[in-house]
Amino acid sequence: MPAPRTPDFFIVGSPKTGTTALYEMLREHPQIYMPDLKEPHFLAEDLKPRAKFAGDRKEALLPQTLERYLALFDDAAPDQRAGEASTFYLWSRTAADSIADLQPQARVIAILRDPASFLYSLHLLFMRWGVEEEGDLRKAISLESSRREGKSIPHRSHRPQLLQYADHVCYVEQLRRYHARLQADQILVLIYEDFRRDNEATVRSVLRFLDADDRSLIRVVNTNVTTRTQRSPRARYFLESVVKGRSPIARSARNTLRRITPQRMRRGSLQAFRDHVVNAAAPPPDESVMNELRERFKPEVVATSEYLGRDLVRLWGYDKIG
């Protein structure tokens, strides 16, 4: 029996930086293989969910053993570069070592974004997922200390360690973990604003980095910009209860809905409820909060600029911050 295929490259993050678009564009290339499961998260030991969510249906879809993880790449052809995209590998303190141990020749792709706008989008994402209940970004960030002690954890937060917002933008520390285990030419750091400005050129640079043909036709996919957030955590939980039949009342409501509406209409009704009651258009960022974030993270932007040898201070507008 041939040895299982190990992935050749990893898109390590961060979320809300165009990783989904990059994944979709790369996997259409004939020399690239990426599994349908975009974010297996297997190589981030510190990304384990809380015990009460370990048996959750969504968690069950993720590989729990090395055998199941490597099986994701069974269909890769010998001449294809196999890869995966788990956006929180960059945040993880363990993923860099796990990747290097599994595949010493791994190619790693990271995408960085202005910390202030990144945290604004990440907060909206967590709200939409229902894992964050504090809708005020300033207040959510202020809860980091108490949440580190296990307090103020939202009921539906399956990985509360991700609610330490500042940890997501420790870019130099994150990159150093990878540079400590891999050679410089094995790591490609992209900038989100470059990707948004010219998706195609960025993807071609990634293909060259992966030693794949960069001359083929590329279908441009828009980067994933968050435009919706969660209006009501209670409404979301009620909807999930009806869909999953968590309680006798919820099961009764679900069964009644099934009897009186056809499946297509039922699906549309649930989607309409989600769109108009559970979710809402994302509010514009509070500029006072954004300025506070820029002031707080300017030293990190300066350090990242020096580390990468690129003026991100000016690119991200931190030169205007005193």
N, C-alpha and C positions, 0 to 999 in steps of 0.2 A: 504493500500500500504506500503510495507516495506521501511524502510529508505534507502536512497542511500548509496552505498558502498564508503567509503573513503579509500584512499591508506594507506597501512601499512608502506611502506618504500620509500625512495627517493634516487636516485643517483644524487648528486648535482653538480658534476663536478670534475675537469675542462674539457673543450674540449681539444682534442689532448693528452689525458692521458689514452686512452684505454676504455673510457666509452661506446663506441659503441660495442666493443667486449664483455664487461661485460654484457651489456644489451642483446645482442644476446645469450650469453651463459646461462644467468639466465632464460630467457623466455622459454627455451626449457625444463626446469625442471618442472615436473608435479605438484609440490607444489607452483609454482610461476606463477603469472599472471602479464604480462605487456602489455599494449595496443600497437597496431601497430604504433600509433603516438608516436614516441620516445621522442620528446621534446615539450610538450605542453606549457611550460614557464608560465603557468597561475598564479602561485604563486609568481612571481617576478613583482611587480607593477612598478618597476623602469626599466623594460625592454620593455616598450611600444615603438612602432615604431614612427618615425616622422609622423606628420599628413598626409602628402601627400602619405604615404605608407599604411595608415590604411585600405584602401579598396583594397589593393593588393590581388591577387588571393591566394598567399601563406599564407598571413596573415589570410585570410578568413577560412583557414583550421584549425587554432588554436582556441581553445575554448575561447569565450569572456565572458561567464557567468559561475557561479559556477555550475549551472545545467548541462551545456554542459561538463564542466570539469569532474564532478563526473560520467557522463554518460560513460566516457572512461573506467570505471571499472565495468560496469554493468554485463559483462560476466564472471567476476571472481567468481569461485566456493567458497562456504562458507569455505572450508578447504584450500583454497589457500591464499598465501600472495600476496597482490596486491601492485604493485609499479610502479613508473615512473622514467624517466631519463631526466632531464633538466640540461644540463651542466653548464648553467650560473647562476644557483641557488647559487653556491658558491661565485661567483662574486657579486651577488645581495646584496644590503643592506637591502632589505625588505623580502626576501624569508624565512629566518630563522623564523621570527615572524609569517609569514603567514602559514608556515608548522606546527609550534607548536600550533597555534590557531586552525587549521583544525584538526590536529591529535596529541594530546599531547603525545601519546605513539609511535610516529613515530620513525623508525630506519633510520638513515642517513648515507650515504656512500659517502666519498670524496676521490678523488685521486689527489695527489700532484706530481709535476714533477720539476726537476731542472729549476729554473726560466729562465736561459739563453736559453736553448734548447726549453723550452716551448714557450717563446715569439717568437723565430725564427719560430717554427711551426705554432703558432697562426697567425703571420703575413702572412705566405704563405697561410693559410686557408682563411684569409680575402681577400687576393689578388685573390684566386681562386673563391671565392664567388662574386667578383666584388665590394665589399663594401669598399675596400681600393685601392687607385690608386697610392700611393707612393711606388714604388717597392724597394726602399732602406730602410732597416729596421732602420738604424741609423736616417735617415731623418724622417721616419714615427713616431718614438718615440719622436723626437724633436718637432713635431707638436702638442704635447699634450696640451700645454698651449693655443695656438691659437684655437685649436678645442674646448677646454673647454669654450671659449668665442663665439663659434658658427662660427668660421672662418675656412677656409681650409677644409671644410667638403666635401668628395667625393660625386658626384652627386647621386650615387646609394647606398649610405650608409643609410640604413633604420633605424639603431640604432647606431648613431654616438657616443653614450655614451660608446660603447664597444671599441672604438678606443683609449681610455685612457689605454694604454698598461700596465703601471705600476700598475694600480688598480687590474689587474688580479693576481698579485703575492704577494699581501698583505696577506699571508697565515695565520699569527697569528690573525690578525684582523678578517679575514673571519671565522676562526674556533671558535673564541671567541663569535661571534654572535650566533652560534649554541649551544655552551656550556652554554650560558647565559639563554637559554630557555629549553634545554633538559639535561637529566642526562648523565654522561660520558659514561655509558654502552649502551646508545642509539646511539652513534656516532662511526663509524668505519672509521679511516683514513688509506688509502692505499698509497703505494708509487709506482709510475709508473714503476720504474726500477724493482721492485719485480714482478710486474704483467707481464712485458715483459719477464723476466727470467723464470717464471713458472706460466703460465696462469691458469693451472688446480688447482694448490695448492692455488692460490689466490681466485679462485671462490669457492673452498670448504670452505675456511675461511669465505667468505661472506655468504654462505649457513648456516654455523653454527651460524653466527651472526644473521641471520634471523629465526633461529630455524627451518630450513628446513633440510631434510635428505641430508647429504653430501656424501653418499656412492654410489649414482647413477652414471651411465656413463656420462661423460661430454665431449661434442664435443668442441675441442679447436678451438677458433677463433683468428686469428692474430689481434693484436692491430692496430688501424688505423693510419699508418704512412704516412704523407703527402709527396708525391713524385712529385707532379705537382703544378704549379702555373700559374697565368694568364700572358700571354705574352702581350696582347693588350686589354685594357679596351674598346677602340673604336670598335674593332672587336667583342668583346663580346656583346656590346650594339647593333651593327648591326645585329648579329645573333638573338638576342632576338627580335629585331624589325621585322625581317622577319618572325620568328615563330609566333609572336603575332599580326602582321599586324598593327603596331602602326601608320603608316602614309600611304598616298596613294601610295607612291613609294614602301614601304615595302609590302603593301597588293598586289600590282601588282606583285612584285617578288615572293611572296608566292604563289599566284594563278598560275603563270607561272610554278613554280617548281612543283606544284601539277599536272598540266596538262601533263607535259613531263616526269615525273618519277613516278614509282610505289611507294607505301608507304614504303616498306622495303628498297628500294634503297634510297629514300628520307631521311629516318631516318639515314641510314648509311652515306649519304653525309653530313648531318648536324653534325653527330658525328665526321666524319673525319675533317671537317672544324674546329670544336671546338678543336680537339686534336692537329692539326698541325698549326693552325693560331691563335686561341684564347689562347690556353694553351701551356705550354712548360715545359720541365723537370726542377724541382726545382734546383736552383744553390746551390752549397755547401755553408755553412755559412762562412761569413767573420770573420776570427779568431780575427781580431782586434776589431770588433764590439762585438763578443762573450766575449772577455776579458773585454771590457768596461762594459758589462751587468753583468758579474760575480763580478767585483769590486763594481758596484753600488748596487747589491742585496745581497752581502755577509752578511751584517748585518741582512737581513731578513732570510737568511738561518740559521745563528747562532741562531736567536730568535726562529725560527721554530724547530730547533734541541732541544733547551732547553724546548720548550713548549711540544713537543711530547716525550721527553726523548729518542731520537735516534740521532745518529751522522750522520746527513745529510750533514754536512760540508765535511766530508771525502768521503761519498758515492757519492756525486755530484761533487767532485773534487775542492771544494772551499778552501780546506786546502792549495792549491798551490798558492792561491791569497793573496798577501801581505795586 
